[in-house]
Amino acid sequence: MIVNTVETPSRLTAHDRCDRCGARAYVRAAFAHGDLLFCAHHARQYRPNLDQIALSIDDFTASLTEPSAN
Ligand SMILES: [Zn+2]
């Protein structure tokens, strides 16, 4: 079966947590075996490697600059 996927990445929510430290995730890196989530801190730390090994990277760190309702 062929399913046409929409190229709009689903946004990360407060339920998505960094796989390294458990903080809220802002970056999703897609791999053949699944996705890894990273907070802004760890995304910066791993980004050079992610750019080389990840199939695709969804970066939502720009949303960090949006005013928070909290
Ligand atoms: Zn982290």
PDB file of the backbone (N, CA, C, O) and the ligand in Angstrom, with CONECT records:
HET     ZN  A 101       1
ATOM      1  N   MET A   1       0.850  -1.196   0.000  1.00  0.00           N
ATOM      2  CA  MET A   1       0.000   0.000   0.000  1.00  0.00           C
ATOM      3  C   MET A   1       0.886   1.246   0.000  1.00  0.00           C
ATOM      4  O   MET A   1       1.865   1.329   0.741  1.00  0.00           O
ATOM      5  N   ILE A   2       0.530   2.191  -0.827  1.00  0.00           N
ATOM      6  CA  ILE A   2       1.294   3.446  -0.864  1.00  0.00           C
ATOM      7  C   ILE A   2       0.483   4.544  -0.186  1.00  0.00           C
ATOM      8  O   ILE A   2      -0.664   4.807  -0.547  1.00  0.00           O
ATOM      9  N   VAL A   3       1.090   5.161   0.777  1.00  0.00           N
ATOM     10  CA  VAL A   3       0.441   6.264   1.482  1.00  0.00           C
ATOM     11  C   VAL A   3       1.218   7.541   1.216  1.00  0.00           C
ATOM     12  O   VAL A   3       2.421   7.621   1.462  1.00  0.00           O
ATOM     13  N   ASN A   4       0.524   8.512   0.722  1.00  0.00           N
ATOM     14  CA  ASN A   4       1.166   9.800   0.490  1.00  0.00           C
ATOM     15  C   ASN A   4       1.257  10.566   1.804  1.00  0.00           C
ATOM     16  O   ASN A   4       0.241  10.951   2.383  1.00  0.00           O
ATOM     17  N   THR A   5       2.473  10.779   2.263  1.00  0.00           N
ATOM     18  CA  THR A   5       2.651  11.486   3.521  1.00  0.00           C
ATOM     19  C   THR A   5       2.804  12.972   3.269  1.00  0.00           C
ATOM     20  O   THR A   5       3.463  13.392   2.318  1.00  0.00           O
ATOM     21  N   VAL A   6       2.201  13.743   4.114  1.00  0.00           N
ATOM     22  CA  VAL A   6       2.315  15.193   4.012  1.00  0.00           C
ATOM     23  C   VAL A   6       3.661  15.605   4.610  1.00  0.00           C
ATOM     24  O   VAL A   6       4.061  15.132   5.673  1.00  0.00           O
ATOM     25  N   GLU A   7       4.335  16.486   3.905  1.00  0.00           N
ATOM     26  CA  GLU A   7       5.690  16.854   4.333  1.00  0.00           C
ATOM     27  C   GLU A   7       5.706  17.906   5.433  1.00  0.00           C
ATOM     28  O   GLU A   7       6.680  18.644   5.581  1.00  0.00           O
ATOM     29  N   THR A   8       4.644  17.971   6.188  1.00  0.00           N
ATOM     30  CA  THR A   8       4.626  18.888   7.322  1.00  0.00           C
ATOM     31  C   THR A   8       4.921  18.116   8.596  1.00  0.00           C
ATOM     32  O   THR A   8       4.120  17.274   9.002  1.00  0.00           O
ATOM     33  N   PRO A   9       6.040  18.381   9.230  1.00  0.00           N
ATOM     34  CA  PRO A   9       6.379  17.636  10.446  1.00  0.00           C
ATOM     35  C   PRO A   9       5.433  17.982  11.575  1.00  0.00           C
ATOM     36  O   PRO A   9       5.061  19.142  11.754  1.00  0.00           O
ATOM     37  N   SER A  10       5.046  16.973  12.333  1.00  0.00           N
ATOM     38  CA  SER A  10       4.213  17.240  13.484  1.00  0.00           C
ATOM     39  C   SER A  10       5.046  17.933  14.548  1.00  0.00           C
ATOM     40  O   SER A  10       6.187  17.557  14.814  1.00  0.00           O
ATOM     41  N   ARG A  11       4.461  18.934  15.140  1.00  0.00           N
ATOM     42  CA  ARG A  11       5.198  19.701  16.137  1.00  0.00           C
ATOM     43  C   ARG A  11       5.386  18.875  17.405  1.00  0.00           C
ATOM     44  O   ARG A  11       4.579  18.002  17.724  1.00  0.00           O
ATOM     45  N   LEU A  12       6.456  19.168  18.111  1.00  0.00           N
ATOM     46  CA  LEU A  12       6.698  18.503  19.380  1.00  0.00           C
ATOM     47  C   LEU A  12       5.849  19.164  20.450  1.00  0.00           C
ATOM     48  O   LEU A  12       5.565  20.360  20.390  1.00  0.00           O
ATOM     49  N   THR A  13       5.449  18.368  21.427  1.00  0.00           N
ATOM     50  CA  THR A  13       4.621  18.901  22.504  1.00  0.00           C
ATOM     51  C   THR A  13       5.367  18.790  23.830  1.00  0.00           C
ATOM     52  O   THR A  13       6.488  18.285  23.887  1.00  0.00           O
ATOM     53  N   ALA A  14       4.744  19.259  24.869  1.00  0.00           N
ATOM     54  CA  ALA A  14       5.350  19.193  26.203  1.00  0.00           C
ATOM     55  C   ALA A  14       5.540  17.751  26.655  1.00  0.00           C
ATOM     56  O   ALA A  14       6.294  17.478  27.588  1.00  0.00           O
ATOM     57  N   HIS A  15       4.846  16.827  25.982  1.00  0.00           N
ATOM     58  CA  HIS A  15       4.988  15.416  26.335  1.00  0.00           C
ATOM     59  C   HIS A  15       6.219  14.784  25.701  1.00  0.00           C
ATOM     60  O   HIS A  15       6.637  13.692  26.085  1.00  0.00           O
ATOM     61  N   ASP A  16       6.799  15.485  24.720  1.00  0.00           N
ATOM     62  CA  ASP A  16       8.003  14.968  24.070  1.00  0.00           C
ATOM     63  C   ASP A  16       9.225  15.398  24.872  1.00  0.00           C
ATOM     64  O   ASP A  16       9.438  16.585  25.119  1.00  0.00           O
ATOM     65  N   ARG A  17      10.021  14.412  25.274  1.00  0.00           N
ATOM     66  CA  ARG A  17      11.134  14.675  26.181  1.00  0.00           C
ATOM     67  C   ARG A  17      12.463  14.286  25.568  1.00  0.00           C
ATOM     68  O   ARG A  17      12.545  13.336  24.790  1.00  0.00           O
ATOM     69  N   CYS A  18      13.497  15.020  25.918  1.00  0.00           N
ATOM     70  CA  CYS A  18      14.841  14.735  25.459  1.00  0.00           C
ATOM     71  C   CYS A  18      15.244  13.319  25.875  1.00  0.00           C
ATOM     72  O   CYS A  18      15.050  12.921  27.024  1.00  0.00           O
ATOM     73  N   ASP A  19      15.805  12.566  24.932  1.00  0.00           N
ATOM     74  CA  ASP A  19      16.218  11.202  25.231  1.00  0.00           C
ATOM     75  C   ASP A  19      17.482  11.154  26.085  1.00  0.00           C
ATOM     76  O   ASP A  19      17.872  10.088  26.561  1.00  0.00           O
ATOM     77  N   ARG A  20      18.109  12.285  26.274  1.00  0.00           N
ATOM     78  CA  ARG A  20      19.341  12.316  27.061  1.00  0.00           C
ATOM     79  C   ARG A  20      19.104  12.787  28.493  1.00  0.00           C
ATOM     80  O   ARG A  20      19.675  12.227  29.428  1.00  0.00           O
ATOM     81  N   CYS A  21      18.278  13.799  28.671  1.00  0.00           N
ATOM     82  CA  CYS A  21      18.155  14.382  30.014  1.00  0.00           C
ATOM     83  C   CYS A  21      16.711  14.507  30.490  1.00  0.00           C
ATOM     84  O   CYS A  21      16.480  14.816  31.660  1.00  0.00           O
ATOM     85  N   GLY A  22      15.736  14.275  29.617  1.00  0.00           N
ATOM     86  CA  GLY A  22      14.352  14.321  30.051  1.00  0.00           C
ATOM     87  C   GLY A  22      13.732  15.704  30.021  1.00  0.00           C
ATOM     88  O   GLY A  22      12.566  15.869  30.377  1.00  0.00           O
ATOM     89  N   ALA A  23      14.505  16.708  29.596  1.00  0.00           N
ATOM     90  CA  ALA A  23      13.930  18.040  29.441  1.00  0.00           C
ATOM     91  C   ALA A  23      13.000  18.051  28.229  1.00  0.00           C
ATOM     92  O   ALA A  23      12.998  17.115  27.430  1.00  0.00           O
ATOM     93  N   ARG A  24      12.217  19.110  28.101  1.00  0.00           N
ATOM     94  CA  ARG A  24      11.316  19.194  26.961  1.00  0.00           C
ATOM     95  C   ARG A  24      12.111  19.184  25.660  1.00  0.00           C
ATOM     96  O   ARG A  24      13.111  19.889  25.522  1.00  0.00           O
ATOM     97  N   ALA A  25      11.648  18.366  24.701  1.00  0.00           N
ATOM     98  CA  ALA A  25      12.365  18.215  23.434  1.00  0.00           C
ATOM     99  C   ALA A  25      11.951  19.293  22.444  1.00  0.00           C
ATOM    100  O   ALA A  25      10.772  19.632  22.337  1.00  0.00           O
ATOM    101  N   TYR A  26      12.929  19.829  21.724  1.00  0.00           N
ATOM    102  CA  TYR A  26      12.664  20.818  20.681  1.00  0.00           C
ATOM    103  C   TYR A  26      13.214  20.391  19.330  1.00  0.00           C
ATOM    104  O   TYR A  26      12.993  21.066  18.325  1.00  0.00           O
ATOM    105  N   VAL A  27      13.937  19.265  19.304  1.00  0.00           N
ATOM    106  CA  VAL A  27      14.501  18.780  18.052  1.00  0.00           C
ATOM    107  C   VAL A  27      14.230  17.284  17.940  1.00  0.00           C
ATOM    108  O   VAL A  27      14.436  16.532  18.893  1.00  0.00           O
ATOM    109  N   ARG A  28      13.760  16.857  16.754  1.00  0.00           N
ATOM    110  CA  ARG A  28      13.523  15.448  16.504  1.00  0.00           C
ATOM    111  C   ARG A  28      14.414  15.012  15.348  1.00  0.00           C
ATOM    112  O   ARG A  28      14.371  15.582  14.258  1.00  0.00           O
ATOM    113  N   ALA A  29      15.214  13.998  15.606  1.00  0.00           N
ATOM    114  CA  ALA A  29      16.074  13.445  14.567  1.00  0.00           C
ATOM    115  C   ALA A  29      15.534  12.075  14.172  1.00  0.00           C
ATOM    116  O   ALA A  29      15.353  11.202  15.020  1.00  0.00           O
ATOM    117  N   ALA A  30      15.282  11.896  12.894  1.00  0.00           N
ATOM    118  CA  ALA A  30      14.719  10.639  12.402  1.00  0.00           C
ATOM    119  C   ALA A  30      15.833   9.701  11.945  1.00  0.00           C
ATOM    120  O   ALA A  30      16.730  10.089  11.197  1.00  0.00           O
ATOM    121  N   PHE A  31      15.752   8.455  12.414  1.00  0.00           N
ATOM    122  CA  PHE A  31      16.692   7.422  12.002  1.00  0.00           C
ATOM    123  C   PHE A  31      15.905   6.262  11.430  1.00  0.00           C
ATOM    124  O   PHE A  31      14.690   6.177  11.605  1.00  0.00           O
ATOM    125  N   ALA A  32      16.607   5.361  10.739  1.00  0.00           N
ATOM    126  CA  ALA A  32      15.939   4.222  10.118  1.00  0.00           C
ATOM    127  C   ALA A  32      15.203   3.384  11.152  1.00  0.00           C
ATOM    128  O   ALA A  32      14.174   2.782  10.845  1.00  0.00           O
ATOM    129  N   HIS A  33      15.724   3.339  12.377  1.00  0.00           N
ATOM    130  CA  HIS A  33      15.130   2.493  13.406  1.00  0.00           C
ATOM    131  C   HIS A  33      14.192   3.263  14.318  1.00  0.00           C
ATOM    132  O   HIS A  33      13.618   2.680  15.238  1.00  0.00           O
ATOM    133  N   GLY A  34      14.020   4.564  14.084  1.00  0.00           N
ATOM    134  CA  GLY A  34      13.124   5.338  14.929  1.00  0.00           C
ATOM    135  C   GLY A  34      13.629   6.750  15.123  1.00  0.00           C
ATOM    136  O   GLY A  34      14.649   7.150  14.562  1.00  0.00           O
ATOM    137  N   ASP A  35      12.895   7.496  15.928  1.00  0.00           N
ATOM    138  CA  ASP A  35      13.256   8.886  16.152  1.00  0.00           C
ATOM    139  C   ASP A  35      13.956   9.062  17.498  1.00  0.00           C
ATOM    140  O   ASP A  35      13.720   8.315  18.447  1.00  0.00           O
ATOM    141  N   LEU A  36      14.818  10.065  17.551  1.00  0.00           N
ATOM    142  CA  LEU A  36      15.395  10.488  18.817  1.00  0.00           C
ATOM    143  C   LEU A  36      14.998  11.938  19.045  1.00  0.00           C
ATOM    144  O   LEU A  36      14.947  12.739  18.112  1.00  0.00           O
ATOM    145  N   LEU A  37      14.717  12.260  20.309  1.00  0.00           N
ATOM    146  CA  LEU A  37      14.327  13.619  20.659  1.00  0.00           C
ATOM    147  C   LEU A  37      15.422  14.264  21.495  1.00  0.00           C
ATOM    148  O   LEU A  37      16.078  13.605  22.302  1.00  0.00           O
ATOM    149  N   PHE A  38      15.605  15.552  21.291  1.00  0.00           N
ATOM    150  CA  PHE A  38      16.635  16.267  22.038  1.00  0.00           C
ATOM    151  C   PHE A  38      16.096  17.608  22.512  1.00  0.00           C
ATOM    152  O   PHE A  38      15.327  18.263  21.809  1.00  0.00           O
ATOM    153  N   CYS A  39      16.502  18.006  23.702  1.00  0.00           N
ATOM    154  CA  CYS A  39      16.228  19.358  24.158  1.00  0.00           C
ATOM    155  C   CYS A  39      17.145  20.314  23.396  1.00  0.00           C
ATOM    156  O   CYS A  39      18.020  19.873  22.650  1.00  0.00           O
ATOM    157  N   ALA A  40      16.950  21.608  23.578  1.00  0.00           N
ATOM    158  CA  ALA A  40      17.752  22.585  22.846  1.00  0.00           C
ATOM    159  C   ALA A  40      19.237  22.420  23.179  1.00  0.00           C
ATOM    160  O   ALA A  40      20.100  22.537  22.309  1.00  0.00           O
ATOM    161  N   HIS A  41      19.516  22.144  24.459  1.00  0.00           N
ATOM    162  CA  HIS A  41      20.912  21.998  24.887  1.00  0.00           C
ATOM    163  C   HIS A  41      21.578  20.820  24.190  1.00  0.00           C
ATOM    164  O   HIS A  41      22.649  20.969  23.602  1.00  0.00           O
ATOM    165  N   HIS A  42      20.952  19.657  24.253  1.00  0.00           N
ATOM    166  CA  HIS A  42      21.563  18.482  23.658  1.00  0.00           C
ATOM    167  C   HIS A  42      21.489  18.511  22.134  1.00  0.00           C
ATOM    168  O   HIS A  42      22.337  17.917  21.468  1.00  0.00           O
ATOM    169  N   ALA A  43      20.507  19.180  21.580  1.00  0.00           N
ATOM    170  CA  ALA A  43      20.463  19.327  20.125  1.00  0.00           C
ATOM    171  C   ALA A  43      21.690  20.087  19.640  1.00  0.00           C
ATOM    172  O   ALA A  43      22.306  19.725  18.638  1.00  0.00           O
ATOM    173  N   ARG A  44      22.036  21.150  20.371  1.00  0.00           N
ATOM    174  CA  ARG A  44      23.242  21.898  20.014  1.00  0.00           C
ATOM    175  C   ARG A  44      24.475  21.020  20.143  1.00  0.00           C
ATOM    176  O   ARG A  44      25.375  21.058  19.304  1.00  0.00           O
ATOM    177  N   GLN A  45      24.499  20.233  21.203  1.00  0.00           N
ATOM    178  CA  GLN A  45      25.672  19.407  21.470  1.00  0.00           C
ATOM    179  C   GLN A  45      25.860  18.325  20.404  1.00  0.00           C
ATOM    180  O   GLN A  45      26.981  18.038  19.985  1.00  0.00           O
ATOM    181  N   TYR A  46      24.739  17.726  19.972  1.00  0.00           N
ATOM    182  CA  TYR A  46      24.831  16.587  19.058  1.00  0.00           C
ATOM    183  C   TYR A  46      24.612  16.970  17.599  1.00  0.00           C
ATOM    184  O   TYR A  46      24.764  16.128  16.713  1.00  0.00           O
ATOM    185  N   ARG A  47      24.259  18.215  17.336  1.00  0.00           N
ATOM    186  CA  ARG A  47      23.874  18.617  15.986  1.00  0.00           C
ATOM    187  C   ARG A  47      24.920  18.263  14.923  1.00  0.00           C
ATOM    188  O   ARG A  47      24.546  17.762  13.863  1.00  0.00           O
ATOM    189  N   PRO A  48      26.207  18.502  15.163  1.00  0.00           N
ATOM    190  CA  PRO A  48      27.201  18.148  14.126  1.00  0.00           C
ATOM    191  C   PRO A  48      27.139  16.666  13.759  1.00  0.00           C
ATOM    192  O   PRO A  48      27.287  16.313  12.589  1.00  0.00           O
ATOM    193  N   ASN A  49      26.924  15.807  14.737  1.00  0.00           N
ATOM    194  CA  ASN A  49      26.806  14.381  14.451  1.00  0.00           C
ATOM    195  C   ASN A  49      25.466  14.059  13.808  1.00  0.00           C
ATOM    196  O   ASN A  49      25.391  13.254  12.880  1.00  0.00           O
ATOM    197  N   LEU A  50      24.404  14.694  14.308  1.00  0.00           N
ATOM    198  CA  LEU A  50      23.070  14.431  13.775  1.00  0.00           C
ATOM    199  C   LEU A  50      22.990  14.774  12.297  1.00  0.00           C
ATOM    200  O   LEU A  50      22.374  14.054  11.511  1.00  0.00           O
ATOM    201  N   ASP A  51      23.619  15.881  11.929  1.00  0.00           N
ATOM    202  CA  ASP A  51      23.582  16.297  10.527  1.00  0.00           C
ATOM    203  C   ASP A  51      24.184  15.228   9.619  1.00  0.00           C
ATOM    204  O   ASP A  51      23.831  15.127   8.444  1.00  0.00           O
ATOM    205  N   GLN A  52      25.091  14.439  10.174  1.00  0.00           N
ATOM    206  CA  GLN A  52      25.755  13.424   9.356  1.00  0.00           C
ATOM    207  C   GLN A  52      25.021  12.087   9.354  1.00  0.00           C
ATOM    208  O   GLN A  52      25.048  11.366   8.356  1.00  0.00           O
ATOM    209  N   ILE A  53      24.364  11.752  10.468  1.00  0.00           N
ATOM    210  CA  ILE A  53      23.836  10.392  10.586  1.00  0.00           C
ATOM    211  C   ILE A  53      22.315  10.320  10.543  1.00  0.00           C
ATOM    212  O   ILE A  53      21.762   9.257  10.256  1.00  0.00           O
ATOM    213  N   ALA A  54      21.623  11.427  10.821  1.00  0.00           N
ATOM    214  CA  ALA A  54      20.170  11.381  10.853  1.00  0.00           C
ATOM    215  C   ALA A  54      19.595  11.445   9.443  1.00  0.00           C
ATOM    216  O   ALA A  54      20.160  12.088   8.558  1.00  0.00           O
ATOM    217  N   LEU A  55      18.461  10.766   9.246  1.00  0.00           N
ATOM    218  CA  LEU A  55      17.792  10.816   7.948  1.00  0.00           C
ATOM    219  C   LEU A  55      17.194  12.192   7.724  1.00  0.00           C
ATOM    220  O   LEU A  55      17.247  12.738   6.622  1.00  0.00           O
ATOM    221  N   SER A  56      16.622  12.746   8.789  1.00  0.00           N
ATOM    222  CA  SER A  56      16.076  14.094   8.722  1.00  0.00           C
ATOM    223  C   SER A  56      16.029  14.667  10.126  1.00  0.00           C
ATOM    224  O   SER A  56      16.010  13.932  11.113  1.00  0.00           O
ATOM    225  N   ILE A  57      16.012  15.972  10.200  1.00  0.00           N
ATOM    226  CA  ILE A  57      15.998  16.642  11.495  1.00  0.00           C
ATOM    227  C   ILE A  57      14.908  17.704  11.487  1.00  0.00           C
ATOM    228  O   ILE A  57      14.869  18.571  10.614  1.00  0.00           O
ATOM    229  N   ASP A  58      14.022  17.620  12.478  1.00  0.00           N
ATOM    230  CA  ASP A  58      13.004  18.661  12.651  1.00  0.00           C
ATOM    231  C   ASP A  58      13.435  19.533  13.819  1.00  0.00           C
ATOM    232  O   ASP A  58      13.529  19.064  14.953  1.00  0.00           O
ATOM    233  N   ASP A  59      13.693  20.790  13.538  1.00  0.00           N
ATOM    234  CA  ASP A  59      14.220  21.695  14.554  1.00  0.00           C
ATOM    235  C   ASP A  59      13.151  22.714  14.943  1.00  0.00           C
ATOM    236  O   ASP A  59      12.745  23.547  14.134  1.00  0.00           O
ATOM    237  N   PHE A  60      12.710  22.634  16.175  1.00  0.00           N
ATOM    238  CA  PHE A  60      11.674  23.564  16.657  1.00  0.00           C
ATOM    239  C   PHE A  60      12.234  24.520  17.703  1.00  0.00           C
ATOM    240  O   PHE A  60      11.480  25.135  18.457  1.00  0.00           O
ATOM    241  N   THR A  61      13.553  24.644  17.745  1.00  0.00           N
ATOM    242  CA  THR A  61      14.143  25.516  18.763  1.00  0.00           C
ATOM    243  C   THR A  61      13.739  26.971  18.562  1.00  0.00           C
ATOM    244  O   THR A  61      13.817  27.772  19.494  1.00  0.00           O
ATOM    245  N   ALA A  62      13.303  27.323  17.338  1.00  0.00           N
ATOM    246  CA  ALA A  62      12.864  28.695  17.084  1.00  0.00           C
ATOM    247  C   ALA A  62      11.681  29.053  17.971  1.00  0.00           C
ATOM    248  O   ALA A  62      11.477  30.217  18.315  1.00  0.00           O
ATOM    249  N   SER A  63      10.892  28.025  18.342  1.00  0.00           N
ATOM    250  CA  SER A  63       9.713  28.289  19.171  1.00  0.00           C
ATOM    251  C   SER A  63      10.123  28.716  20.580  1.00  0.00           C
ATOM    252  O   SER A  63       9.306  29.236  21.340  1.00  0.00           O
ATOM    253  N   LEU A  64      11.391  28.494  20.922  1.00  0.00           N
ATOM    254  CA  LEU A  64      11.869  28.924  22.233  1.00  0.00           C
ATOM    255  C   LEU A  64      11.818  30.431  22.383  1.00  0.00           C
ATOM    256  O   LEU A  64      11.744  30.950  23.497  1.00  0.00           O
ATOM    257  N   THR A  65      11.859  31.134  21.260  1.00  0.00           N
ATOM    258  CA  THR A  65      11.868  32.593  21.316  1.00  0.00           C
ATOM    259  C   THR A  65      10.467  33.163  21.417  1.00  0.00           C
ATOM    260  O   THR A  65      10.298  34.361  21.647  1.00  0.00           O
ATOM    261  N   GLU A  66       9.445  32.305  21.245  1.00  0.00           N
ATOM    262  CA  GLU A  66       8.082  32.786  21.358  1.00  0.00           C
ATOM    263  C   GLU A  66       7.758  33.070  22.818  1.00  0.00           C
ATOM    264  O   GLU A  66       8.212  32.354  23.711  1.00  0.00           O
ATOM    265  N   PRO A  67       6.968  34.122  23.061  1.00  0.00           N
ATOM    266  CA  PRO A  67       6.599  34.416  24.450  1.00  0.00           C
ATOM    267  C   PRO A  67       5.827  33.263  25.065  1.00  0.00           C
ATOM    268  O   PRO A  67       4.959  32.667  24.428  1.00  0.00           O
ATOM    269  N   SER A  68       6.154  32.963  26.301  1.00  0.00           N
ATOM    270  CA  SER A  68       5.521  31.845  26.983  1.00  0.00           C
ATOM    271  C   SER A  68       4.270  32.300  27.727  1.00  0.00           C
ATOM    272  O   SER A  68       4.235  33.394  28.290  1.00  0.00           O
ATOM    273  N   ALA A  69       3.257  31.460  27.724  1.00  0.00           N
ATOM    274  CA  ALA A  69       2.019  31.752  28.435  1.00  0.00           C
ATOM    275  C   ALA A  69       2.195  31.500  29.922  1.00  0.00           C
ATOM    276  O   ALA A  69       1.334  31.864  30.723  1.00  0.00           O
ATOM    277  N   ASN A  70       3.302  30.882  30.295  1.00  0.00           N
ATOM    278  CA  ASN A  70       3.541  30.601  31.711  1.00  0.00           C
ATOM    279  C   ASN A  70       3.997  31.856  32.417  1.00  0.00           C
ATOM    280  O   ASN A  70       4.251  31.829  33.621  1.00  0.00           O
TER     281      ASN A  70
HETATM  282 ZN    ZN A 101      18.695  17.096  26.906  1.00  0.00          ZN2+
END
